[in-house]
Amino acid sequence: MISDALRRRAVELGVDVEYEDVDQVVHDADEAVVERVVEVLDEDSSRASGGIVEPIHLDPRRAIRVAGRVDDVELRVGGVPVAVTTETSGSGGDVVGTISLPDDLPTGCHELEVVSDGSSSRCLVVVAPATMPGADPSELASSLFVPAYALWESDDPLPSFGHLRSLAEQLPRHGVDVLATLPLYATFLDDPFDPSPYSPISRLHWNEVYLDDASLPDAPLPTIAAGGELDWRALAARRRRQLVQAALEAADDVVEELAQFAAAHPDVGSYARFMAERESGGDEVVERSHVLAQYLADAELGRISAADGSAALSLDLPIGSHPDGHETWAHPHLFAESMSVGAPPDTFFTEGQDWGFPPQLPGAMRSSGYELWRQMVARAGRHADMLRIDHVMAVHRLWWIPDGAPADRGVYVRYPHDELLAVIAAEAAAADVAIVGENLGTVPPAVDAALEEWQVLGMHEEQFHLGADRLDAVPPRTVAGVRTHDMAPFATVEVPEGYRSLIGADPDEATLDAVLRRLAASDAQVVVADLDDLLDETRPHNLPGRVVPGIWSRRLDAPLSRTLADERVGRRLRLLERTTR
């Protein structure tokens, strides 16, 4: 039984002392777990308190209050100082300052620095759009999903950003508007080995294995069987050797260009130092090789997004990163070291889930001006037209599991979602990237209300509804698909005859074809199909909750050019084609 005092403090800090499961059964939190979480949040709250200005300001029409006289102030918009108006009132210990902002601040996040009585504080001025940036509701789109590592050609067998570019250029001829893929961030491919794109080293830095091989020193090509699995360790080791050699042989002008790139992107320099330290004790050439990798990746991804007439690119933003990765190293103050993120028990994971990465501390992330979130949206938006935020419920609450506790003994911790959604919207608008929130599964009413208020594009997966007695219309403000990469391939799923009747499938029509017709005819903003399903593939991309050989590594059975020429693929993509309404 949780004491009244502990319950009150937990509620003050945003800890839910009970939660409702997928069957609407209410569960009380464990008192010992609540105590441990409250202890961490108490410390976070005490560190985040104080300051002469609030760290976040959401309404630029309202003056900013300063706890003291305003001795100096600077507002920077796009790196350029902008004039503000200050005023001081009161006397003695009751002096209060105010800062009035310009009426014409552009959409985005702008940093304000205030000095008062020798103390300096920063405030993030957020000018958010009325709603989350999304696709034009008057333009309905179709999308094809395929992991980047699955793509290859006979004369270019390695995974690459170039294959994504080639596919994006060809898709409009098949009536497809958007190319969607898994996260493309750097992962640990040596030790520790974790090829999951949802456990990246960093959510700001790209996976160097996807670089164009022709841009680097020659190296023997590994043998990869058609439809076989990638040997990530071998590919990563080969790419490291190439990059180190290129960095060692770099001419003076290239070294200077890389230095300028790192100076313009300080996080790249930080990432390069982190990787060089763990690989070589900080060798300068190794560090330069990592800057080179990010420089080349930025250029190659830029060529995808800049290509005229190509399909738009949709990228995925994982909700966390590897616990031993760059984010916790570079921003240790943002994370709760003794906690990990997961999910309570549900129908598929009856003992709950522990995803292994630490949660961000609400107070620390707010004090930082949501720095990491801002960087992640801006970096992805540099190359993506659409960004899907994995487990978007995390902007509202996360399931915290203390170290040593089982996954089903966690508690939900709430986050300042109004501010966080405003920051995401402002950065997305500045980057001109549409935002999709992965809101599948059990979504609390408060989360649904916030997503509805911001008009975030949600998700709909038809495979969840195969056993339904009745079918509702596919929701309009969604990215609607057959399934996600976490679900069983459609070809392996037993489809009830009742569902076929509900969607009006012809007796001789393949169920998948009927599903694609239903999605295409819906009011969903974007409809998406997995290339594997178009090929009647029975092997999964991954097995959620299990780390087994073969996951996150299977290539297409045939080269990309031959795959697109497959009659099933062409026919089914035509079924998915949309019309503007």
C-alpha positions as CSV (number, residue, x, y, z in Angstrom):
1,M,0.0,0.0,0.0
2,I,1.4,3.4,-1.1
3,S,1.4,5.9,1.8
4,D,-0.5,9.1,1.3
5,A,2.7,11.2,1.5
6,L,4.4,9.1,-1.2
7,R,1.3,9.2,-3.3
8,R,1.1,13.0,-3.2
9,R,4.7,13.5,-4.1
10,A,4.5,10.9,-6.9
11,V,1.5,12.8,-8.4
12,E,3.3,16.1,-8.1
13,L,6.3,14.7,-10.0
14,G,4.1,13.1,-12.7
15,V,4.3,9.5,-11.6
16,D,1.1,7.4,-12.2
17,V,0.5,5.3,-9.1
18,E,-1.9,3.1,-11.1
19,Y,-2.4,2.2,-14.8
20,E,-5.1,0.7,-16.9
21,D,-4.0,-2.3,-19.1
22,V,-5.3,-3.4,-22.5
23,D,-8.3,-5.1,-20.9
24,Q,-9.2,-1.9,-19.0
25,V,-8.1,-3.6,-15.7
26,V,-6.6,-1.1,-13.3
27,H,-3.3,-2.1,-11.6
28,D,-1.7,-0.4,-8.6
29,A,2.0,0.4,-8.8
30,D,4.5,-1.3,-6.5
31,E,5.4,1.0,-3.5
32,A,9.1,0.2,-3.6
33,V,9.2,1.0,-7.4
34,V,7.4,4.3,-6.8
35,E,9.8,5.2,-4.1
36,R,12.8,4.6,-6.3
37,V,11.3,6.6,-9.2
38,V,10.2,9.4,-7.0
39,E,13.8,9.6,-5.6
40,V,15.2,10.1,-9.1
41,L,12.6,12.6,-10.1
42,D,13.0,14.6,-6.9
43,E,16.7,15.0,-7.6
44,D,15.9,15.9,-11.2
45,S,13.3,18.5,-10.1
46,S,15.7,20.1,-7.6
47,R,18.4,20.5,-10.2
48,A,16.0,21.9,-12.8
49,S,14.5,24.5,-10.4
50,G,15.6,28.1,-10.1
51,G,16.9,30.4,-12.8
52,I,15.9,33.9,-13.6
53,V,13.7,33.0,-16.5
54,E,11.6,29.9,-17.3
55,P,13.5,27.7,-19.8
56,I,10.5,27.5,-22.2
57,H,8.3,30.3,-23.5
58,L,5.4,29.2,-25.8
59,D,3.5,32.4,-26.4
60,P,5.6,35.1,-28.1
61,R,2.8,37.6,-27.8
62,R,3.2,37.5,-24.0
63,A,6.1,39.2,-22.3
64,I,8.8,37.1,-20.6
65,R,9.1,37.6,-16.9
66,V,12.5,37.9,-15.3
67,A,13.2,37.3,-11.7
68,G,15.3,40.5,-11.3
69,R,16.6,43.5,-13.2
70,V,17.4,42.8,-16.9
71,D,21.0,43.9,-17.3
72,D,21.6,42.4,-20.7
73,V,19.5,40.3,-23.1
74,E,20.1,38.8,-26.6
75,L,17.5,37.0,-28.8
76,R,19.0,35.2,-31.8
77,V,16.9,34.1,-34.7
78,G,18.7,31.9,-37.2
79,G,22.0,33.0,-35.6
80,V,21.2,36.7,-36.1
81,P,20.5,39.1,-33.1
82,V,17.0,40.5,-33.0
83,A,16.0,43.6,-30.9
84,V,13.7,43.2,-28.0
85,T,12.1,45.6,-25.5
86,T,12.9,45.4,-21.7
87,E,11.3,46.9,-18.7
88,T,12.1,46.8,-15.0
89,S,9.7,47.5,-12.1
90,G,9.8,47.3,-8.3
91,S,12.6,48.0,-5.9
92,G,14.8,46.3,-3.4
93,G,14.3,42.5,-3.3
94,D,11.1,42.8,-5.4
95,V,12.6,43.9,-8.7
96,V,11.0,42.2,-11.7
97,G,11.9,42.6,-15.3
98,T,10.0,41.9,-18.5
99,I,11.1,41.2,-22.0
100,S,8.7,42.0,-24.9
101,L,9.3,40.1,-28.1
102,P,8.8,41.2,-31.7
103,D,5.5,40.5,-33.3
104,D,6.9,39.0,-36.4
105,L,9.1,36.2,-35.1
106,P,9.3,33.3,-37.7
107,T,8.1,29.8,-36.9
108,G,10.8,27.9,-35.1
109,C,12.7,27.7,-31.8
110,H,14.8,30.8,-30.9
111,E,17.3,31.2,-28.1
112,L,17.1,34.1,-25.7
113,E,19.9,34.7,-23.2
114,V,19.3,37.0,-20.2
115,V,21.7,38.4,-17.7
116,S,20.6,39.7,-14.3
117,D,22.8,40.6,-11.3
118,G,25.6,38.6,-12.7
119,S,23.5,35.5,-13.4
120,S,22.9,34.2,-16.9
121,S,19.9,32.1,-18.0
122,R,18.6,30.8,-21.3
123,C,15.1,30.6,-22.5
124,L,13.8,28.9,-25.6
125,V,11.2,31.0,-27.4
126,V,9.0,28.6,-29.3
127,V,7.0,29.9,-32.2
128,A,4.9,26.9,-33.2
129,P,2.4,26.5,-36.1
130,A,-1.2,26.0,-35.2
131,T,-1.0,22.3,-35.9
132,M,1.7,19.8,-36.5
133,P,3.2,19.9,-40.0
134,G,1.6,17.2,-42.1
135,A,0.9,16.2,-45.6
136,D,-1.5,18.4,-47.6
137,P,-5.0,17.1,-46.7
138,S,-6.1,17.8,-50.3
139,E,-3.3,15.5,-51.7
140,L,-3.7,11.8,-51.0
141,A,-0.5,9.8,-51.4
142,S,0.7,6.2,-51.7
143,S,3.9,4.8,-50.2
144,L,6.2,1.8,-50.5
145,F,8.1,0.5,-47.4
146,V,11.4,-1.4,-47.8
147,P,14.4,-1.6,-45.5
148,A,17.5,0.1,-47.1
149,Y,19.6,-3.0,-46.3
150,A,17.4,-5.2,-48.5
151,L,18.2,-3.3,-51.8
152,W,20.9,-4.4,-54.2
153,E,21.9,-4.7,-57.8
154,S,24.0,-7.3,-59.5
155,D,26.7,-4.8,-60.3
156,D,26.3,-3.0,-57.0
157,P,25.6,-5.7,-54.3
158,L,26.2,-3.7,-51.2
159,P,23.5,-1.8,-49.2
160,S,23.7,1.9,-49.9
161,F,22.0,5.3,-49.9
162,G,22.4,5.1,-53.6
163,H,19.9,2.2,-53.9
164,L,17.4,4.3,-51.9
165,R,18.0,7.2,-54.4
166,S,17.5,4.9,-57.3
167,L,14.2,3.5,-55.9
168,A,13.0,7.0,-55.1
169,E,13.6,8.0,-58.7
170,Q,11.7,5.0,-60.1
171,L,8.7,4.9,-57.8
172,P,6.7,7.8,-59.4
173,R,6.5,5.8,-62.6
174,H,4.7,3.2,-60.6
175,G,2.2,5.7,-59.1
176,V,4.0,5.8,-55.7
177,D,4.6,9.1,-54.0
178,V,6.6,8.3,-50.9
179,L,9.5,5.9,-50.1
180,A,9.5,4.8,-46.5
181,T,12.3,2.9,-44.8
182,L,13.7,1.9,-41.4
183,P,15.9,4.2,-39.3
184,L,19.3,4.9,-41.1
185,Y,21.2,5.8,-38.0
186,A,24.6,4.4,-36.9
187,T,24.5,1.1,-34.9
188,F,27.0,-1.0,-33.0
189,L,28.2,-3.6,-35.5
190,D,31.4,-4.7,-33.7
191,D,31.2,-5.0,-29.9
192,P,28.6,-4.7,-28.6
193,F,26.9,-6.1,-31.7
194,D,23.3,-4.8,-32.1
195,P,22.1,-4.4,-35.7
196,S,18.6,-3.2,-34.7
197,P,17.9,0.1,-36.3
198,Y,15.8,0.9,-33.2
199,S,18.9,0.7,-30.9
200,P,21.2,3.2,-32.6
201,I,24.4,4.6,-31.3
202,S,22.9,8.1,-32.0
203,R,19.8,9.5,-33.5
204,L,21.7,12.3,-35.1
205,H,24.4,10.4,-37.0
206,W,24.1,8.2,-40.0
207,N,25.1,4.6,-40.6
208,E,28.4,4.6,-42.6
209,V,27.8,1.1,-44.0
210,Y,25.3,2.8,-46.5
211,L,27.9,5.1,-48.0
212,D,28.6,4.8,-51.7
213,D,31.5,2.3,-52.1
214,A,32.8,4.1,-55.1
215,S,33.6,7.2,-53.1
216,L,36.1,5.3,-50.9
217,P,39.4,3.4,-51.5
218,D,39.0,0.1,-53.2
219,A,38.5,-3.0,-51.0
220,P,37.6,-6.6,-51.9
221,L,33.9,-7.1,-52.2
222,P,32.3,-9.7,-49.8
223,T,30.3,-12.5,-51.2
224,I,26.6,-12.1,-50.5
225,A,24.1,-14.6,-51.8
226,A,21.0,-13.4,-53.6
227,G,18.2,-13.2,-50.9
228,G,20.9,-14.0,-48.3
229,E,21.6,-12.2,-45.1
230,L,24.1,-9.4,-44.7
231,D,27.2,-10.0,-42.5
232,W,27.0,-6.7,-40.7
233,R,30.2,-7.3,-38.8
234,A,32.2,-7.9,-42.0
235,L,30.6,-5.0,-43.9
236,A,31.2,-2.6,-41.0
237,A,34.9,-3.7,-40.5
238,R,35.5,-3.3,-44.3
239,R,33.9,0.2,-44.3
240,R,36.0,1.2,-41.2
241,R,39.2,0.2,-43.0
242,Q,38.2,2.2,-46.1
243,L,37.3,5.3,-44.1
244,V,40.5,5.3,-42.1
245,Q,42.5,4.9,-45.2
246,A,40.7,7.8,-46.9
247,A,41.2,9.9,-43.8
248,L,44.9,9.1,-43.7
249,E,45.4,10.0,-47.4
250,A,43.1,13.1,-47.3
251,A,44.7,16.1,-49.0
252,D,45.0,19.3,-47.0
253,D,42.0,20.9,-48.6
254,V,39.8,17.9,-47.7
255,V,41.1,18.0,-44.1
256,E,40.2,21.7,-44.0
257,E,36.7,21.0,-45.5
258,L,36.0,18.3,-42.9
259,A,37.1,20.6,-40.1
260,Q,34.7,23.3,-41.4
261,F,31.9,20.7,-41.5
262,A,32.6,19.6,-37.9
263,A,32.7,23.2,-36.8
264,A,29.3,23.9,-38.4
265,H,27.9,20.7,-36.8
266,P,29.4,20.4,-33.3
267,D,27.5,17.2,-32.6
268,V,29.5,15.6,-35.5
269,G,32.7,16.4,-33.8
270,S,31.5,15.1,-30.5
271,Y,30.3,11.9,-32.2
272,A,33.7,11.4,-33.9
273,R,35.6,11.9,-30.7
274,F,33.3,9.4,-28.9
275,M,33.7,6.7,-31.7
276,A,37.5,7.3,-31.9
277,E,38.0,7.0,-28.2
278,R,36.2,3.7,-28.0
279,E,37.9,2.3,-31.1
280,S,41.5,3.6,-30.9
281,G,41.9,5.6,-27.7
282,G,41.3,8.8,-29.5
283,D,43.5,8.5,-32.6
284,E,43.3,11.7,-34.7
285,V,43.0,9.9,-38.1
286,V,40.2,7.6,-36.8
287,E,38.4,10.7,-35.5
288,R,38.7,12.3,-38.9
289,S,37.4,9.2,-40.5
290,H,34.2,9.5,-38.6
291,V,33.8,13.1,-39.5
292,L,34.4,12.0,-43.1
293,A,31.7,9.4,-42.8
294,Q,29.1,11.9,-41.6
295,Y,30.1,14.4,-44.3
296,L,29.7,11.9,-47.1
297,A,26.4,10.6,-45.6
298,D,25.0,14.1,-45.4
299,A,25.9,14.7,-49.0
300,E,24.5,11.4,-50.3
301,L,21.2,11.7,-48.4
302,G,21.0,15.2,-49.7
303,R,21.1,13.9,-53.2
304,I,18.0,11.8,-52.5
305,S,15.9,14.6,-51.1
306,A,17.1,17.1,-53.8
307,A,16.3,14.9,-56.8
308,D,13.5,16.4,-58.9
309,G,10.6,14.2,-59.7
310,S,11.5,11.5,-57.1
311,A,9.3,10.0,-54.5
312,A,9.4,11.8,-51.1
313,L,11.5,10.2,-48.4
314,S,9.9,9.1,-45.1
315,L,12.3,8.3,-42.3
316,D,11.8,6.7,-38.9
317,L,12.9,8.2,-35.5
318,P,13.4,5.6,-32.8
319,I,12.1,6.5,-29.3
320,G,15.5,5.7,-27.7
321,S,19.1,4.8,-28.4
322,H,21.6,2.2,-27.3
323,P,22.5,2.7,-23.6
324,D,26.2,2.6,-24.4
325,G,25.9,5.0,-27.3
326,H,26.8,8.6,-28.0
327,E,23.7,10.2,-26.5
328,T,24.2,9.1,-23.0
329,W,27.9,9.9,-23.3
330,A,27.4,13.4,-24.7
331,H,24.3,14.3,-22.6
332,P,24.6,12.3,-19.4
333,H,22.7,14.9,-17.4
334,L,19.6,14.2,-19.6
335,F,19.1,10.6,-18.7
336,A,18.1,8.6,-15.6
337,E,21.0,6.2,-15.3
338,S,19.3,3.7,-12.9
339,M,16.2,3.3,-15.1
340,S,15.2,1.8,-18.4
341,V,12.3,2.3,-20.7
342,G,9.8,-0.4,-21.6
343,A,6.1,-1.3,-21.7
344,P,3.7,-3.0,-19.3
345,P,2.2,-6.4,-20.0
346,D,-0.1,-6.7,-23.0
347,T,-1.7,-9.4,-25.2
348,F,1.6,-10.1,-27.0
349,F,4.1,-9.5,-24.2
350,T,2.5,-10.9,-21.1
351,E,5.5,-10.2,-18.9
352,G,6.0,-6.6,-20.2
353,Q,8.9,-5.3,-22.2
354,D,12.3,-3.8,-21.1
355,W,13.8,-2.0,-24.1
356,G,17.1,-1.5,-22.3
357,F,17.7,2.3,-22.9
358,P,17.5,5.0,-20.2
359,P,14.6,7.5,-20.2
360,Q,15.2,11.2,-20.4
361,L,14.7,13.1,-17.2
362,P,11.7,15.5,-17.6
363,G,13.3,18.4,-15.6
364,A,16.7,18.1,-17.3
365,M,15.2,17.9,-20.8
366,R,13.0,20.9,-20.2
367,S,16.0,22.9,-18.7
368,S,18.0,22.1,-21.9
369,G,15.2,23.6,-24.0
370,Y,14.5,20.1,-25.3
371,E,17.8,20.3,-27.1
372,L,18.1,16.7,-28.1
373,W,14.6,16.5,-29.5
374,R,15.1,19.7,-31.5
375,Q,18.3,18.4,-33.0
376,M,16.7,15.1,-33.9
377,V,13.8,16.6,-35.7
378,A,16.0,19.2,-37.5
379,R,18.6,16.6,-38.5
380,A,16.1,14.2,-39.9
381,G,14.1,17.0,-41.5
382,R,17.2,18.0,-43.4
383,H,16.7,15.0,-45.7
384,A,13.2,13.6,-45.0
385,D,9.9,14.9,-46.3
386,M,8.1,12.8,-43.6
387,L,9.3,11.7,-40.2
388,R,7.6,8.9,-38.2
389,I,8.1,9.2,-34.5
390,D,8.2,5.7,-33.0
391,H,6.0,5.2,-29.9
392,V,4.7,8.8,-30.0
393,M,3.0,8.2,-26.7
394,A,6.5,8.8,-25.2
395,V,6.0,12.6,-25.6
396,H,3.2,12.1,-23.0
397,R,4.5,9.3,-20.7
398,L,7.1,6.6,-20.5
399,W,7.1,3.3,-18.6
400,W,10.1,3.5,-16.3
401,I,11.6,0.2,-15.0
402,P,14.2,0.5,-12.1
403,D,17.4,-1.5,-12.6
404,G,16.9,-5.0,-11.3
405,A,13.1,-4.9,-11.4
406,P,11.0,-7.0,-13.9
407,A,9.4,-5.2,-16.8
408,D,5.9,-5.7,-15.3
409,R,6.9,-3.7,-12.2
410,G,7.5,-0.4,-13.8
411,V,5.5,2.8,-13.5
412,Y,4.4,5.5,-16.0
413,V,6.2,8.9,-15.7
414,R,4.5,11.8,-17.4
415,Y,6.3,14.4,-19.5
416,P,5.4,18.1,-20.4
417,H,3.8,17.0,-23.6
418,D,2.2,20.4,-24.5
419,E,5.7,22.0,-24.6
420,L,7.3,19.0,-26.3
421,L,4.7,18.8,-29.0
422,A,5.0,22.6,-29.6
423,V,8.8,22.2,-29.9
424,I,8.5,19.3,-32.3
425,A,5.9,21.2,-34.4
426,A,8.1,24.3,-34.5
427,E,11.2,22.4,-35.6
428,A,9.3,20.3,-38.1
429,A,7.8,23.5,-39.6
430,A,11.2,25.1,-39.9
431,A,12.6,22.0,-41.6
432,D,9.4,21.5,-43.7
433,V,9.0,17.9,-42.6
434,A,5.6,16.2,-42.0
435,I,5.2,14.4,-38.7
436,V,3.6,11.0,-38.2
437,G,3.1,9.6,-34.7
438,E,3.1,5.8,-34.2
439,N,0.1,5.5,-32.0
440,L,-0.7,1.8,-32.3
441,G,-1.8,-0.3,-29.4
442,T,-3.4,1.0,-26.2
443,V,-3.3,4.8,-26.4
444,P,-4.6,6.7,-23.3
445,P,-7.4,9.2,-23.9
446,A,-5.1,12.1,-22.9
447,V,-2.6,11.1,-25.6
448,D,-5.3,10.8,-28.2
449,A,-6.6,14.2,-27.3
450,A,-3.2,15.8,-27.6
451,L,-2.6,14.2,-31.0
452,E,-6.0,15.3,-32.1
453,E,-5.4,18.9,-30.9
454,W,-2.1,19.1,-32.8
455,Q,-3.6,17.1,-35.8
456,V,-0.6,14.7,-35.8
457,L,-0.9,12.1,-38.5
458,G,-1.6,8.8,-36.8
459,M,-1.3,5.2,-38.0
460,H,-3.8,2.4,-39.0
461,E,-2.7,-1.2,-39.7
462,E,-5.4,-3.3,-41.4
463,Q,-3.9,-6.5,-40.2
464,F,-5.1,-5.6,-36.6
465,H,-8.7,-5.7,-37.9
466,L,-8.8,-9.0,-39.8
467,G,-11.0,-10.7,-37.0
468,A,-13.4,-7.8,-36.6
469,D,-17.2,-8.3,-36.8
470,R,-17.6,-5.0,-38.6
471,L,-15.2,-2.6,-40.3
472,D,-15.2,1.1,-39.7
473,A,-13.8,3.5,-42.3
474,V,-10.1,3.9,-42.4
475,P,-9.4,7.1,-40.4
476,P,-8.6,10.1,-42.6
477,R,-5.6,11.7,-40.8
478,T,-3.5,8.5,-40.8
479,V,-0.7,6.7,-42.6
480,A,-2.7,3.5,-43.3
481,G,-0.9,0.2,-44.1
482,V,-1.4,-3.5,-44.3
483,R,1.0,-4.0,-41.3
484,T,4.1,-2.7,-39.7
485,H,7.6,-4.3,-39.9
486,D,7.0,-5.7,-36.3
487,M,4.0,-7.8,-37.5
488,A,3.9,-11.2,-39.2
489,P,4.2,-11.1,-43.0
490,F,0.7,-10.9,-44.5
491,A,1.2,-14.1,-46.5
492,T,1.5,-16.1,-43.3
493,V,-1.7,-14.7,-41.7
494,E,-4.9,-16.7,-41.7
495,V,-7.6,-14.4,-42.9
496,P,-11.2,-15.1,-41.8
497,E,-13.7,-15.5,-44.7
498,G,-15.9,-12.9,-42.9
499,Y,-13.3,-10.3,-43.4
500,R,-13.1,-11.0,-47.1
501,S,-16.8,-10.5,-47.2
502,L,-16.7,-7.2,-45.3
503,I,-14.2,-5.7,-47.8
504,G,-16.0,-7.1,-50.8
505,A,-13.2,-9.4,-52.1
506,D,-14.0,-11.2,-55.3
507,P,-14.0,-15.0,-54.9
508,D,-10.9,-15.4,-57.1
509,E,-9.2,-12.3,-55.8
510,A,-6.1,-12.5,-53.5
511,T,-7.0,-11.1,-50.1
512,L,-3.9,-8.7,-50.2
513,D,-5.2,-7.2,-53.5
514,A,-8.6,-6.5,-51.9
515,V,-6.9,-5.0,-48.8
516,L,-4.8,-2.7,-51.1
517,R,-8.0,-1.6,-52.9
518,R,-9.7,-0.8,-49.6
519,L,-6.8,1.3,-48.4
520,A,-6.4,3.1,-51.7
521,A,-10.1,4.0,-51.8
522,S,-10.1,5.3,-48.2
523,D,-9.6,8.8,-46.9
524,A,-6.3,8.0,-45.3
525,Q,-3.7,10.7,-45.9
526,V,-1.1,8.2,-47.0
527,V,-1.4,4.5,-47.7
528,V,1.6,2.2,-47.5
529,A,2.5,-1.3,-48.5
530,D,5.5,-3.4,-47.5
531,L,7.5,-4.6,-50.6
532,D,7.8,-8.0,-48.9
533,D,4.0,-8.3,-48.9
534,L,3.8,-7.4,-52.6
535,L,6.2,-10.3,-53.2
536,D,4.2,-12.7,-51.0
537,E,7.3,-13.0,-48.7
538,T,6.8,-15.2,-45.7
539,R,10.0,-14.3,-43.8
540,P,9.7,-11.5,-41.2
541,H,12.0,-8.4,-41.0
542,N,12.4,-9.0,-37.3
543,L,11.0,-10.8,-34.3
544,P,10.0,-8.3,-31.6
545,G,11.5,-9.1,-28.3
546,R,13.9,-11.7,-29.7
547,V,17.5,-11.4,-30.9
548,V,18.1,-14.2,-33.3
549,P,20.3,-14.7,-36.4
550,G,18.8,-13.3,-39.6
551,I,16.8,-10.4,-38.2
552,W,17.4,-6.9,-39.6
553,S,19.7,-8.3,-42.4
554,R,17.7,-10.1,-45.1
555,R,18.1,-8.9,-48.7
556,L,15.6,-9.1,-51.5
557,D,15.7,-12.3,-53.4
558,A,16.3,-10.4,-56.7
559,P,18.1,-7.2,-57.6
560,L,16.0,-4.0,-57.2
561,S,15.6,-3.6,-61.0
562,R,14.2,-7.1,-61.4
563,T,12.1,-6.8,-58.3
564,L,10.3,-3.7,-59.6
565,A,9.7,-5.5,-62.9
566,D,8.0,-8.4,-61.1
567,E,4.4,-8.6,-62.3
568,R,3.0,-8.9,-58.8
569,V,4.8,-5.7,-57.6
570,G,3.7,-3.6,-60.6
571,R,0.1,-4.8,-60.4
572,R,-0.2,-4.3,-56.7
573,L,1.4,-0.8,-56.8
574,R,-1.2,0.2,-59.3
575,L,-3.9,-1.0,-56.9
576,L,-2.4,1.3,-54.3
577,E,-2.4,4.4,-56.6
578,R,-4.3,7.3,-55.2
579,T,-6.4,10.1,-56.7
580,T,-6.6,13.7,-55.4
581,R,-9.9,14.6,-53.8
